[in-house]
């Protein structure tokens, strides 16, 4: 996670951070509502992020939600068919779970 925040996120024009532990995905933060530094601090201190409300979503975020949910559903179906686990961040730790 540290590498994502220190190396990759600063290169992005926009970003979205999801709770992908269930469907539909929930958008917890994006570059319109939270700085990358604040997101990193929230995660490293295990601060619970609540999903963004509809009135906080930009048009880009709405499109990202639709695309991410379609993609996540396809990925979960594929993992389920192949008997593979999903890798997620849960309670600040990377864990594997059944799809």
N, C-alpha and C positions, 0 to 999 in steps of 0.2 A: 504494500500500500504506500509506503514511504516514497518509492520510486515513482509511482503514479503522480503523487502530489508535487514532488520536487522536479521531475524531469518532463513529464508529458502534459500535465494540466496547464502549465504556463505557456505551452505552445498552441493551445486551443483557443479559437475565437469564441466559441460557445461550448458549454458542456452541460450534461444532465447526469444526476446521481440518483440511482433507482434502488428501491427495495424489491429485489427480484425473488424473494423467498416464497412468494405466492402470486397467483394470477387473479385479477389483472395486476400488472406492475403498478407500483405507486412511485410517483416522482417526489423525492425527498428534498432535492435542492437542484438549482440550476444557476448558471452564470448571471442570470438577470436578478436573482434574489439573494445570492450569497457569494462572498469572495472565496476563491480557492483556499486561501489561508484560513478563513473561518471554518470552511468545511473540514479541512485537515485537522484543525484544533478540536472541532466537535467530535470527530471520529476517534482521534487519539485519546481523548478524555472520556470516551464512551457516552457522550451526551446523546440522548435519543432525539433523532430528527423526526418531526411529524410531516406527513405528506403535505405538499403544497395544495392550497385551496384553488378552486376553479378560477376565482377572481385574481389569483396571483400568476396565472399561466399566460405566457406570451403565445403568439400564434406558432412560433417555432417549437415551443414546448408541447403544444397540443398535437402538432404533427409528429413530434418525436415520440409522444406517448402512443399514438396509433401504430407507428412503425415498430416501436419496441415491443408492444404487446403481440403484434403479428409474429415478429421474430421469436419472441420468447415461447409462444405457443408451439411453433414449429420445432424449436430446439427441445422443449420438454417432450414432445411427441417422439422425436428421434431418439432421445436418451432413453425414454421408456421402452421403445421397441428394441433397442440394443442392450437394455439391461445396465446402462451406465448410470453413474451418480452425477448429480449437479454439484458444482463448487460455488459456494455463496459466502458472503460475510455475514456472520450472525453474532451479535453481542461483541462486536469488535474483533472477532476471530474468523479466520477462514476455515470453513468446515465443508464436509461432503454430506449430501442428503439425497434421499430418493426423489425422483422427479414427480 
